Amino acid sequence: MNIVVKNLKGITPYEEEVEIVERKGTGHPDTICDNVAEQVSIEISKLYLDEFGMVMHHNVDKALLIGGVADPRFGGGKIIEPIELTVVGRATKEVDGHKVEVDEVAIEAIKNWLKRNIANLNVEAHIIPGVKIRPGSKDLVDLFRRFGKGEVPLANDTSFGTGFYPFDELEQAVYEAERLLNNKELRRSMPFIGEDIKVMGVRNGNTYKLTVAMATVDRFISDLEDYIEKKEKVKELLLKNIKVDGDLEIFVNTADDMKTGSVYLTVTGTSAEQGDDGQVGRGNRINGLITPYRPMSLEAAAGKNAVSHVGKIYNFFAQDLSKAIVEEGLADESYVYIVSQIGKPINQPQVLDIRVKNANEETKIKRLAEELLQEMPEIWKKVIEGKYNVA
């Protein structure tokens, strides 16, 4: 099965003097695009299962968010021009004369994700959702029929995926900081926190610095003094809850200018209302982080079909395998690289390269890899059940 297991050589990021890690939170325009495209794919897949008994060809992995125009003010501002969010791709819209309403399902998926995840955004007034989904080729429709008959799907691209496990201290700190602030329970007591939260982590020696860009919701903040107090509470919350083995410094909204009163206020809790645009694939990898010191694929997993698109499947697989190797006690750390060849069964990669630190038994690692490869054709089910994150 072209499986190679080798010792992980060289210095790992946490052993370096300097390390950088980033996470774009739920309400960041790029993350919105990723999650919306993925939700569209999931809902279209469910439609296909209902109508045809199998997932048909589709890739809705392009999305563009065009920021609106807003007038945020202490106590509550307004949206002047709405956000535009368009999902683009290909999908099967008819099989043997049986048509399905792909566009309608896609629009509803966009609205529902936004309703669930961006609390202060009115999907009827603050955003214009759209889709540009064209039919796929007949050859690809026929390819998916083969899958429906029980055959192992064939890779629709020559692509690679990567994964690593576990997170180190800086990676964990960055991830947990954003997840803490985007916790819906926390927002009940601190409703001024918007969902658009970006965390940039820098470790220099034994000093950890987290720079947090946090959108605030204007109607929950009365004036500049109130803003300053609330920002300080967020800093204290992070210092109390984020643990590192070293000195931790937290910086929140460092672009604020208190003298002029220019601070990070929004109407909706996301910079998409005015300050920023978004696009699929420009943000977090599937593990939820941007890690320039680790192996990463530039593939945008969001919105790709989970049956045969190795640009998606291989990244999930690589992450699953690297995690399983460590959690089953076969190594202390694991990097996984896997590459496909278009037209070949997805579970027969050109090479599966596994790099491990302090490995116990190479044979057991290969056996585990073989088992997960055999299960790869079932990954699509977990994707549709929402068991994987794309950002």
Contacts in CASP RR format, 6 or more apart in sequence:
PFRMAT RR
TARGET T0000
AUTHOR 0000-0000-0000
METHOD contacts of the structure
MODEL  1
MNIVVKNLKGITPYEEEVEIVERKGTGHPDTICDNVAEQVSIEISKLYLD
EFGMVMHHNVDKALLIGGVADPRFGGGKIIEPIELTVVGRATKEVDGHKV
EVDEVAIEAIKNWLKRNIANLNVEAHIIPGVKIRPGSKDLVDLFRRFGKG
EVPLANDTSFGTGFYPFDELEQAVYEAERLLNNKELRRSMPFIGEDIKVM
GVRNGNTYKLTVAMATVDRFISDLEDYIEKKEKVKELLLKNIKVDGDLEI
FVNTADDMKTGSVYLTVTGTSAEQGDDGQVGRGNRINGLITPYRPMSLEA
AAGKNAVSHVGKIYNFFAQDLSKAIVEEGLADESYVYIVSQIGKPINQPQ
VLDIRVKNANEETKIKRLAEELLQEMPEIWKKVIEGKYNVA
1 348 0 8 1.000
1 349 0 8 1.000
1 352 0 8 1.000
1 369 0 8 1.000
1 370 0 8 1.000
1 373 0 8 1.000
2 348 0 8 1.000
2 349 0 8 1.000
2 350 0 8 1.000
2 351 0 8 1.000
2 352 0 8 1.000
3 352 0 8 1.000
3 354 0 8 1.000
3 366 0 8 1.000
3 369 0 8 1.000
3 370 0 8 1.000
4 351 0 8 1.000
4 352 0 8 1.000
4 353 0 8 1.000
4 354 0 8 1.000
5 354 0 8 1.000
5 356 0 8 1.000
5 359 0 8 1.000
5 362 0 8 1.000
5 365 0 8 1.000
5 366 0 8 1.000
5 369 0 8 1.000
6 353 0 8 1.000
6 354 0 8 1.000
6 355 0 8 1.000
6 356 0 8 1.000
7 355 0 8 1.000
7 356 0 8 1.000
7 357 0 8 1.000
7 359 0 8 1.000
8 333 0 8 1.000
8 334 0 8 1.000
8 335 0 8 1.000
8 355 0 8 1.000
8 356 0 8 1.000
8 357 0 8 1.000
9 355 0 8 1.000
12 168 0 8 1.000
12 333 0 8 1.000
12 357 0 8 1.000
13 19 0 8 1.000
13 168 0 8 1.000
13 170 0 8 1.000
13 291 0 8 1.000
13 293 0 8 1.000
13 294 0 8 1.000
14 168 0 8 1.000
14 169 0 8 1.000
14 170 0 8 1.000
14 203 0 8 1.000
16 293 0 8 1.000
17 204 0 8 1.000
17 205 0 8 1.000
18 202 0 8 1.000
18 203 0 8 1.000
18 204 0 8 1.000
18 205 0 8 1.000
19 168 0 8 1.000
19 170 0 8 1.000
19 202 0 8 1.000
19 203 0 8 1.000
19 293 0 8 1.000
20 200 0 8 1.000
20 201 0 8 1.000
20 202 0 8 1.000
20 203 0 8 1.000
20 292 0 8 1.000
20 293 0 8 1.000
21 170 0 8 1.000
21 171 0 8 1.000
21 174 0 8 1.000
21 200 0 8 1.000
21 201 0 8 1.000
21 289 0 8 1.000
21 290 0 8 1.000
21 291 0 8 1.000
21 293 0 8 1.000
22 174 0 8 1.000
22 198 0 8 1.000
22 199 0 8 1.000
22 200 0 8 1.000
22 201 0 8 1.000
22 289 0 8 1.000
22 290 0 8 1.000
22 291 0 8 1.000
23 174 0 8 1.000
23 175 0 8 1.000
23 177 0 8 1.000
23 178 0 8 1.000
23 198 0 8 1.000
23 199 0 8 1.000
23 284 0 8 1.000
23 288 0 8 1.000
23 289 0 8 1.000
23 290 0 8 1.000
24 30 0 8 1.000
24 31 0 8 1.000
24 198 0 8 1.000
24 283 0 8 1.000
24 284 0 8 1.000
24 290 0 8 1.000
24 391 0 8 1.000
25 31 0 8 1.000
25 178 0 8 1.000
25 182 0 8 1.000
25 195 0 8 1.000
25 196 0 8 1.000
25 197 0 8 1.000
25 198 0 8 1.000
25 199 0 8 1.000
25 284 0 8 1.000
26 32 0 8 1.000
26 35 0 8 1.000
26 117 0 8 1.000
26 118 0 8 1.000
26 182 0 8 1.000
26 195 0 8 1.000
26 196 0 8 1.000
26 197 0 8 1.000
27 117 0 8 1.000
27 118 0 8 1.000
27 182 0 8 1.000
27 194 0 8 1.000
27 195 0 8 1.000
27 196 0 8 1.000
27 197 0 8 1.000
27 215 0 8 1.000
27 269 0 8 1.000
27 270 0 8 1.000
27 272 0 8 1.000
28 196 0 8 1.000
28 197 0 8 1.000
28 198 0 8 1.000
28 270 0 8 1.000
28 271 0 8 1.000
28 276 0 8 1.000
28 283 0 8 1.000
29 65 0 8 1.000
29 67 0 8 1.000
29 196 0 8 1.000
29 270 0 8 1.000
29 271 0 8 1.000
29 272 0 8 1.000
29 276 0 8 1.000
29 277 0 8 1.000
29 278 0 8 1.000
29 279 0 8 1.000
30 278 0 8 1.000
30 279 0 8 1.000
30 280 0 8 1.000
30 281 0 8 1.000
30 282 0 8 1.000
30 283 0 8 1.000
30 391 0 8 1.000
31 283 0 8 1.000
31 284 0 8 1.000
31 391 0 8 1.000
32 65 0 8 1.000
32 85 0 8 1.000
32 114 0 8 1.000
32 118 0 8 1.000
32 270 0 8 1.000
32 272 0 8 1.000
32 278 0 8 1.000
33 63 0 8 1.000
33 64 0 8 1.000
33 65 0 8 1.000
33 85 0 8 1.000
33 278 0 8 1.000
33 279 0 8 1.000
33 280 0 8 1.000
33 281 0 8 1.000
33 282 0 8 1.000
33 302 0 8 1.000
34 63 0 8 1.000
34 280 0 8 1.000
34 281 0 8 1.000
34 283 0 8 1.000
34 284 0 8 1.000
34 300 0 8 1.000
34 302 0 8 1.000
34 390 0 8 1.000
34 391 0 8 1.000
35 113 0 8 1.000
35 117 0 8 1.000
35 302 0 8 1.000
35 390 0 8 1.000
35 391 0 8 1.000
36 63 0 8 1.000
36 85 0 8 1.000
36 87 0 8 1.000
36 109 0 8 1.000
36 110 0 8 1.000
36 113 0 8 1.000
36 114 0 8 1.000
37 60 0 8 1.000
37 61 0 8 1.000
37 62 0 8 1.000
37 63 0 8 1.000
37 87 0 8 1.000
37 280 0 8 1.000
37 302 0 8 1.000
37 303 0 8 1.000
37 390 0 8 1.000
38 301 0 8 1.000
38 302 0 8 1.000
38 303 0 8 1.000
38 390 0 8 1.000
38 391 0 8 1.000
39 109 0 8 1.000
39 110 0 8 1.000
39 112 0 8 1.000
39 113 0 8 1.000
40 60 0 8 1.000
40 87 0 8 1.000
40 105 0 8 1.000
40 106 0 8 1.000
40 109 0 8 1.000
40 110 0 8 1.000
40 131 0 8 1.000
40 303 0 8 1.000
41 58 0 8 1.000
41 59 0 8 1.000
41 60 0 8 1.000
41 61 0 8 1.000
41 302 0 8 1.000
41 303 0 8 1.000
41 304 0 8 1.000
41 305 0 8 1.000
41 306 0 8 1.000
42 109 0 8 1.000
42 383 0 8 1.000
42 384 0 8 1.000
42 386 0 8 1.000
43 105 0 8 1.000
43 106 0 8 1.000
43 108 0 8 1.000
43 109 0 8 1.000
44 58 0 8 1.000
44 60 0 8 1.000
44 91 0 8 1.000
44 102 0 8 1.000
44 105 0 8 1.000
44 106 0 8 1.000
44 109 0 8 1.000
45 55 0 8 1.000
45 58 0 8 1.000
45 305 0 8 1.000
45 306 0 8 1.000
45 380 0 8 1.000
45 383 0 8 1.000
45 384 0 8 1.000
46 384 0 8 1.000
47 100 0 8 1.000
47 101 0 8 1.000
47 102 0 8 1.000
47 105 0 8 1.000
48 54 0 8 1.000
48 55 0 8 1.000
48 56 0 8 1.000
48 58 0 8 1.000
48 92 0 8 1.000
48 100 0 8 1.000
49 55 0 8 1.000
49 384 0 8 1.000
51 98 0 8 1.000
51 100 0 8 1.000
52 95 0 8 1.000
52 98 0 8 1.000
53 148 0 8 1.000
54 144 0 8 1.000
54 145 0 8 1.000
54 147 0 8 1.000
54 148 0 8 1.000
55 144 0 8 1.000
55 147 0 8 1.000
55 305 0 8 1.000
55 306 0 8 1.000
55 307 0 8 1.000
55 380 0 8 1.000
55 384 0 8 1.000
56 91 0 8 1.000
56 92 0 8 1.000
56 95 0 8 1.000
56 141 0 8 1.000
56 144 0 8 1.000
57 90 0 8 1.000
57 91 0 8 1.000
57 92 0 8 1.000
57 136 0 8 1.000
57 140 0 8 1.000
57 141 0 8 1.000
57 143 0 8 1.000
57 144 0 8 1.000
57 305 0 8 1.000
58 89 0 8 1.000
58 90 0 8 1.000
58 91 0 8 1.000
58 92 0 8 1.000
58 102 0 8 1.000
58 133 0 8 1.000
58 136 0 8 1.000
58 305 0 8 1.000
59 89 0 8 1.000
59 90 0 8 1.000
59 91 0 8 1.000
59 303 0 8 1.000
59 304 0 8 1.000
59 305 0 8 1.000
59 309 0 8 1.000
60 87 0 8 1.000
60 88 0 8 1.000
60 89 0 8 1.000
60 90 0 8 1.000
60 91 0 8 1.000
60 106 0 8 1.000
60 131 0 8 1.000
60 133 0 8 1.000
60 303 0 8 1.000
61 89 0 8 1.000
61 280 0 8 1.000
61 300 0 8 1.000
61 301 0 8 1.000
61 302 0 8 1.000
61 303 0 8 1.000
61 304 0 8 1.000
62 87 0 8 1.000
62 88 0 8 1.000
62 89 0 8 1.000
62 280 0 8 1.000
63 85 0 8 1.000
63 86 0 8 1.000
63 87 0 8 1.000
63 88 0 8 1.000
63 279 0 8 1.000
63 280 0 8 1.000
63 302 0 8 1.000
64 85 0 8 1.000
64 86 0 8 1.000
64 88 0 8 1.000
64 277 0 8 1.000
64 278 0 8 1.000
64 279 0 8 1.000
65 83 0 8 1.000
65 84 0 8 1.000
65 85 0 8 1.000
65 272 0 8 1.000
65 277 0 8 1.000
65 278 0 8 1.000
65 279 0 8 1.000
66 83 0 8 1.000
66 84 0 8 1.000
66 85 0 8 1.000
66 277 0 8 1.000
67 83 0 8 1.000
67 84 0 8 1.000
67 272 0 8 1.000
67 273 0 8 1.000
67 274 0 8 1.000
67 275 0 8 1.000
67 276 0 8 1.000
67 277 0 8 1.000
67 278 0 8 1.000
68 79 0 8 1.000
68 80 0 8 1.000
68 81 0 8 1.000
68 82 0 8 1.000
68 83 0 8 1.000
68 84 0 8 1.000
68 272 0 8 1.000
68 273 0 8 1.000
68 274 0 8 1.000
69 79 0 8 1.000
69 80 0 8 1.000
69 81 0 8 1.000
69 273 0 8 1.000
69 274 0 8 1.000
70 77 0 8 1.000
70 78 0 8 1.000
70 79 0 8 1.000
70 80 0 8 1.000
70 266 0 8 1.000
70 267 0 8 1.000
70 268 0 8 1.000
70 273 0 8 1.000
70 274 0 8 1.000
71 77 0 8 1.000
71 78 0 8 1.000
71 79 0 8 1.000
71 80 0 8 1.000
71 267 0 8 1.000
72 218 0 8 1.000
72 265 0 8 1.000
72 266 0 8 1.000
72 267 0 8 1.000
72 273 0 8 1.000
72 274 0 8 1.000
73 218 0 8 1.000
73 265 0 8 1.000
74 218 0 8 1.000
74 221 0 8 1.000
74 222 0 8 1.000
74 223 0 8 1.000
74 224 0 8 1.000
74 226 0 8 1.000
74 227 0 8 1.000
74 265 0 8 1.000
75 218 0 8 1.000
75 219 0 8 1.000
75 220 0 8 1.000
75 221 0 8 1.000
75 222 0 8 1.000
76 218 0 8 1.000
76 219 0 8 1.000
76 267 0 8 1.000
77 218 0 8 1.000
77 219 0 8 1.000
77 267 0 8 1.000
78 267 0 8 1.000
79 125 0 8 1.000
79 126 0 8 1.000
79 267 0 8 1.000
79 268 0 8 1.000
79 273 0 8 1.000
82 125 0 8 1.000
82 126 0 8 1.000
82 127 0 8 1.000
82 128 0 8 1.000
83 126 0 8 1.000
83 127 0 8 1.000
83 128 0 8 1.000
83 272 0 8 1.000
83 273 0 8 1.000
84 127 0 8 1.000
84 128 0 8 1.000
84 130 0 8 1.000
85 110 0 8 1.000
85 127 0 8 1.000
85 128 0 8 1.000
85 129 0 8 1.000
85 130 0 8 1.000
86 129 0 8 1.000
86 130 0 8 1.000
86 131 0 8 1.000
86 132 0 8 1.000
87 106 0 8 1.000
87 110 0 8 1.000
87 130 0 8 1.000
87 131 0 8 1.000
87 132 0 8 1.000
87 133 0 8 1.000
88 131 0 8 1.000
88 132 0 8 1.000
88 133 0 8 1.000
89 132 0 8 1.000
89 133 0 8 1.000
89 134 0 8 1.000
90 133 0 8 1.000
90 134 0 8 1.000
90 135 0 8 1.000
90 136 0 8 1.000
91 102 0 8 1.000
91 133 0 8 1.000
91 134 0 8 1.000
91 135 0 8 1.000
91 136 0 8 1.000
92 100 0 8 1.000
92 102 0 8 1.000
92 135 0 8 1.000
92 136 0 8 1.000
92 140 0 8 1.000
92 141 0 8 1.000
92 144 0 8 1.000
93 99 0 8 1.000
93 100 0 8 1.000
93 102 0 8 1.000
93 133 0 8 1.000
93 135 0 8 1.000
94 100 0 8 1.000
94 135 0 8 1.000
95 141 0 8 1.000
102 133 0 8 1.000
103 131 0 8 1.000
103 133 0 8 1.000
106 130 0 8 1.000
106 131 0 8 1.000
106 133 0 8 1.000
107 129 0 8 1.000
107 130 0 8 1.000
107 131 0 8 1.000
110 129 0 8 1.000
110 130 0 8 1.000
110 131 0 8 1.000
111 123 0 8 1.000
111 129 0 8 1.000
114 121 0 8 1.000
114 123 0 8 1.000
114 127 0 8 1.000
114 129 0 8 1.000
115 123 0 8 1.000
117 195 0 8 1.000
118 195 0 8 1.000
118 268 0 8 1.000
118 269 0 8 1.000
118 270 0 8 1.000
119 187 0 8 1.000
119 194 0 8 1.000
119 195 0 8 1.000
119 269 0 8 1.000
120 194 0 8 1.000
120 217 0 8 1.000
120 219 0 8 1.000
120 267 0 8 1.000
120 268 0 8 1.000
120 269 0 8 1.000
121 127 0 8 1.000
121 268 0 8 1.000
121 269 0 8 1.000
121 270 0 8 1.000
121 273 0 8 1.000
123 129 0 8 1.000
126 267 0 8 1.000
126 268 0 8 1.000
126 273 0 8 1.000
140 156 0 8 1.000
143 153 0 8 1.000
143 154 0 8 1.000
143 156 0 8 1.000
143 308 0 8 1.000
144 307 0 8 1.000
144 308 0 8 1.000
146 154 0 8 1.000
147 153 0 8 1.000
147 307 0 8 1.000
147 308 0 8 1.000
152 345 0 8 1.000
152 346 0 8 1.000
152 347 0 8 1.000
152 377 0 8 1.000
153 307 0 8 1.000
153 308 0 8 1.000
153 345 0 8 1.000
153 346 0 8 1.000
153 377 0 8 1.000
154 308 0 8 1.000
154 342 0 8 1.000
154 343 0 8 1.000
154 344 0 8 1.000
154 345 0 8 1.000
154 346 0 8 1.000
155 308 0 8 1.000
155 310 0 8 1.000
155 340 0 8 1.000
155 341 0 8 1.000
155 342 0 8 1.000
155 343 0 8 1.000
155 344 0 8 1.000
155 345 0 8 1.000
155 346 0 8 1.000
156 308 0 8 1.000
156 309 0 8 1.000
156 310 0 8 1.000
156 342 0 8 1.000
156 343 0 8 1.000
157 309 0 8 1.000
157 310 0 8 1.000
157 311 0 8 1.000
157 340 0 8 1.000
157 342 0 8 1.000
158 339 0 8 1.000
158 340 0 8 1.000
158 341 0 8 1.000
158 342 0 8 1.000
159 297 0 8 1.000
159 299 0 8 1.000
159 310 0 8 1.000
159 311 0 8 1.000
159 314 0 8 1.000
159 339 0 8 1.000
159 340 0 8 1.000
160 297 0 8 1.000
160 299 0 8 1.000
160 314 0 8 1.000
160 337 0 8 1.000
160 338 0 8 1.000
160 339 0 8 1.000
160 340 0 8 1.000
161 297 0 8 1.000
161 299 0 8 1.000
161 310 0 8 1.000
161 311 0 8 1.000
161 314 0 8 1.000
161 315 0 8 1.000
161 317 0 8 1.000
161 318 0 8 1.000
161 337 0 8 1.000
161 338 0 8 1.000
161 339 0 8 1.000
162 295 0 8 1.000
162 296 0 8 1.000
162 297 0 8 1.000
162 315 0 8 1.000
162 318 0 8 1.000
162 335 0 8 1.000
162 336 0 8 1.000
162 337 0 8 1.000
162 338 0 8 1.000
163 287 0 8 1.000
163 295 0 8 1.000
163 315 0 8 1.000
163 318 0 8 1.000
163 319 0 8 1.000
163 321 0 8 1.000
163 322 0 8 1.000
163 335 0 8 1.000
163 336 0 8 1.000
163 337 0 8 1.000
164 287 0 8 1.000
164 291 0 8 1.000
164 294 0 8 1.000
164 295 0 8 1.000
164 319 0 8 1.000
164 322 0 8 1.000
164 333 0 8 1.000
164 334 0 8 1.000
164 335 0 8 1.000
164 336 0 8 1.000
165 319 0 8 1.000
165 322 0 8 1.000
165 323 0 8 1.000
165 325 0 8 1.000
165 326 0 8 1.000
165 327 0 8 1.000
165 333 0 8 1.000
165 334 0 8 1.000
166 323 0 8 1.000
166 326 0 8 1.000
166 333 0 8 1.000
167 175 0 8 1.000
167 287 0 8 1.000
167 289 0 8 1.000
169 203 0 8 1.000
169 208 0 8 1.000
169 244 0 8 1.000
169 245 0 8 1.000
170 201 0 8 1.000
170 202 0 8 1.000
170 203 0 8 1.000
170 208 0 8 1.000
170 244 0 8 1.000
171 289 0 8 1.000
171 291 0 8 1.000
173 201 0 8 1.000
173 208 0 8 1.000
173 210 0 8 1.000
173 242 0 8 1.000
173 243 0 8 1.000
173 244 0 8 1.000
173 248 0 8 1.000
174 199 0 8 1.000
174 200 0 8 1.000
174 201 0 8 1.000
174 210 0 8 1.000
174 289 0 8 1.000
175 288 0 8 1.000
175 289 0 8 1.000
176 241 0 8 1.000
176 242 0 8 1.000
177 199 0 8 1.000
177 210 0 8 1.000
177 212 0 8 1.000
177 238 0 8 1.000
177 242 0 8 1.000
178 197 0 8 1.000
178 198 0 8 1.000
178 199 0 8 1.000
180 186 0 8 1.000
180 237 0 8 1.000
180 238 0 8 1.000
180 241 0 8 1.000
180 242 0 8 1.000
181 193 0 8 1.000
181 197 0 8 1.000
181 212 0 8 1.000
181 214 0 8 1.000
181 234 0 8 1.000
181 237 0 8 1.000
181 238 0 8 1.000
182 193 0 8 1.000
182 195 0 8 1.000
182 197 0 8 1.000
186 193 0 8 1.000
187 193 0 8 1.000
187 194 0 8 1.000
190 230 0 8 1.000
190 233 0 8 1.000
190 234 0 8 1.000
191 217 0 8 1.000
191 220 0 8 1.000
192 216 0 8 1.000
192 217 0 8 1.000
192 220 0 8 1.000
192 221 0 8 1.000
192 230 0 8 1.000
193 214 0 8 1.000
193 216 0 8 1.000
193 217 0 8 1.000
193 234 0 8 1.000
194 214 0 8 1.000
194 215 0 8 1.000
194 216 0 8 1.000
194 217 0 8 1.000
194 266 0 8 1.000
194 269 0 8 1.000
194 270 0 8 1.000
195 215 0 8 1.000
195 269 0 8 1.000
195 270 0 8 1.000
196 213 0 8 1.000
196 214 0 8 1.000
196 215 0 8 1.000
196 266 0 8 1.000
196 269 0 8 1.000
196 270 0 8 1.000
196 271 0 8 1.000
196 272 0 8 1.000
197 212 0 8 1.000
197 213 0 8 1.000
197 214 0 8 1.000
197 215 0 8 1.000
198 212 0 8 1.000
198 213 0 8 1.000
199 210 0 8 1.000
199 211 0 8 1.000
199 212 0 8 1.000
199 213 0 8 1.000
200 210 0 8 1.000
200 211 0 8 1.000
200 213 0 8 1.000
201 208 0 8 1.000
201 209 0 8 1.000
201 210 0 8 1.000
201 211 0 8 1.000
202 208 0 8 1.000
202 209 0 8 1.000
202 211 0 8 1.000
203 209 0 8 1.000
206 245 0 8 1.000
206 246 0 8 1.000
206 247 0 8 1.000
207 246 0 8 1.000
207 247 0 8 1.000
207 249 0 8 1.000
208 244 0 8 1.000
208 246 0 8 1.000
208 247 0 8 1.000
208 248 0 8 1.000
208 249 0 8 1.000
209 248 0 8 1.000
209 249 0 8 1.000
209 250 0 8 1.000
209 251 0 8 1.000
210 238 0 8 1.000
210 242 0 8 1.000
210 248 0 8 1.000
210 249 0 8 1.000
210 250 0 8 1.000
210 251 0 8 1.000
211 251 0 8 1.000
211 254 0 8 1.000
212 234 0 8 1.000
212 238 0 8 1.000
212 250 0 8 1.000
212 251 0 8 1.000
212 252 0 8 1.000
212 253 0 8 1.000
213 253 0 8 1.000
213 255 0 8 1.000
213 264 0 8 1.000
214 231 0 8 1.000
214 234 0 8 1.000
214 252 0 8 1.000
214 253 0 8 1.000
214 264 0 8 1.000
215 264 0 8 1.000
215 266 0 8 1.000
215 269 0 8 1.000
215 270 0 8 1.000
215 271 0 8 1.000
216 227 0 8 1.000
216 230 0 8 1.000
216 231 0 8 1.000
216 263 0 8 1.000
216 264 0 8 1.000
216 265 0 8 1.000
216 266 0 8 1.000
216 269 0 8 1.000
217 266 0 8 1.000
217 267 0 8 1.000
217 268 0 8 1.000
217 269 0 8 1.000
218 265 0 8 1.000
218 266 0 8 1.000
218 267 0 8 1.000
219 267 0 8 1.000
221 227 0 8 1.000
221 230 0 8 1.000
221 265 0 8 1.000
224 258 0 8 1.000
224 261 0 8 1.000
224 263 0 8 1.000
227 263 0 8 1.000
227 265 0 8 1.000
228 258 0 8 1.000
231 252 0 8 1.000
231 253 0 8 1.000
231 256 0 8 1.000
234 252 0 8 1.000
235 250 0 8 1.000
235 252 0 8 1.000
238 250 0 8 1.000
238 252 0 8 1.000
239 248 0 8 1.000
239 250 0 8 1.000
242 248 0 8 1.000
242 250 0 8 1.000
253 263 0 8 1.000
253 264 0 8 1.000
255 264 0 8 1.000
256 262 0 8 1.000
256 263 0 8 1.000
256 264 0 8 1.000
257 263 0 8 1.000
266 273 0 8 1.000
266 274 0 8 1.000
267 273 0 8 1.000
272 278 0 8 1.000
280 300 0 8 1.000
280 302 0 8 1.000
280 303 0 8 1.000
281 300 0 8 1.000
281 302 0 8 1.000
283 290 0 8 1.000
283 391 0 8 1.000
284 290 0 8 1.000
284 391 0 8 1.000
285 291 0 8 1.000
285 296 0 8 1.000
285 297 0 8 1.000
285 315 0 8 1.000
286 301 0 8 1.000
286 315 0 8 1.000
286 316 0 8 1.000
286 319 0 8 1.000
286 388 0 8 1.000
286 389 0 8 1.000
286 390 0 8 1.000
286 391 0 8 1.000
287 319 0 8 1.000
288 389 0 8 1.000
288 391 0 8 1.000
290 296 0 8 1.000
294 335 0 8 1.000
295 335 0 8 1.000
295 337 0 8 1.000
297 311 0 8 1.000
297 314 0 8 1.000
297 315 0 8 1.000
299 311 0 8 1.000
299 312 0 8 1.000
299 315 0 8 1.000
301 311 0 8 1.000
301 312 0 8 1.000
301 315 0 8 1.000
301 316 0 8 1.000
301 390 0 8 1.000
302 390 0 8 1.000
302 391 0 8 1.000
303 312 0 8 1.000
303 390 0 8 1.000
304 311 0 8 1.000
304 312 0 8 1.000
305 312 0 8 1.000
305 380 0 8 1.000
306 312 0 8 1.000
306 313 0 8 1.000
306 379 0 8 1.000
306 380 0 8 1.000
306 383 0 8 1.000
306 384 0 8 1.000
307 380 0 8 1.000
308 346 0 8 1.000
310 340 0 8 1.000
310 346 0 8 1.000
311 340 0 8 1.000
312 383 0 8 1.000
312 390 0 8 1.000
313 346 0 8 1.000
313 376 0 8 1.000
313 379 0 8 1.000
313 380 0 8 1.000
314 338 0 8 1.000
314 339 0 8 1.000
314 340 0 8 1.000
314 349 0 8 1.000
316 379 0 8 1.000
316 383 0 8 1.000
316 388 0 8 1.000
317 336 0 8 1.000
317 338 0 8 1.000
317 372 0 8 1.000
317 373 0 8 1.000
317 376 0 8 1.000
317 379 0 8 1.000
318 336 0 8 1.000
318 337 0 8 1.000
318 338 0 8 1.000
319 336 0 8 1.000
320 372 0 8 1.000
321 334 0 8 1.000
321 336 0 8 1.000
321 354 0 8 1.000
321 368 0 8 1.000
321 369 0 8 1.000
321 372 0 8 1.000
322 334 0 8 1.000
322 335 0 8 1.000
322 336 0 8 1.000
323 334 0 8 1.000
324 368 0 8 1.000
324 372 0 8 1.000
325 331 0 8 1.000
325 334 0 8 1.000
325 336 0 8 1.000
325 354 0 8 1.000
325 356 0 8 1.000
325 365 0 8 1.000
325 368 0 8 1.000
326 332 0 8 1.000
326 333 0 8 1.000
326 334 0 8 1.000
328 368 0 8 1.000
329 360 0 8 1.000
330 356 0 8 1.000
330 359 0 8 1.000
330 360 0 8 1.000
330 361 0 8 1.000
330 364 0 8 1.000
330 365 0 8 1.000
330 368 0 8 1.000
331 356 0 8 1.000
331 357 0 8 1.000
331 358 0 8 1.000
331 359 0 8 1.000
331 360 0 8 1.000
331 365 0 8 1.000
332 356 0 8 1.000
332 357 0 8 1.000
332 358 0 8 1.000
333 356 0 8 1.000
333 357 0 8 1.000
333 358 0 8 1.000
334 354 0 8 1.000
334 355 0 8 1.000
334 356 0 8 1.000
334 357 0 8 1.000
335 354 0 8 1.000
335 355 0 8 1.000
335 356 0 8 1.000
336 352 0 8 1.000
336 353 0 8 1.000
336 354 0 8 1.000
336 355 0 8 1.000
337 351 0 8 1.000
337 352 0 8 1.000
337 353 0 8 1.000
337 354 0 8 1.000
337 355 0 8 1.000
338 349 0 8 1.000
338 351 0 8 1.000
338 352 0 8 1.000
338 353 0 8 1.000
339 349 0 8 1.000
339 350 0 8 1.000
339 351 0 8 1.000
340 346 0 8 1.000
340 349 0 8 1.000
340 350 0 8 1.000
341 349 0 8 1.000
341 350 0 8 1.000
344 350 0 8 1.000
346 376 0 8 1.000
346 377 0 8 1.000
347 373 0 8 1.000
347 374 0 8 1.000
347 376 0 8 1.000
347 377 0 8 1.000
348 373 0 8 1.000
349 373 0 8 1.000
352 369 0 8 1.000
352 373 0 8 1.000
354 365 0 8 1.000
354 369 0 8 1.000
356 365 0 8 1.000
359 365 0 8 1.000
382 388 0 8 1.000
END
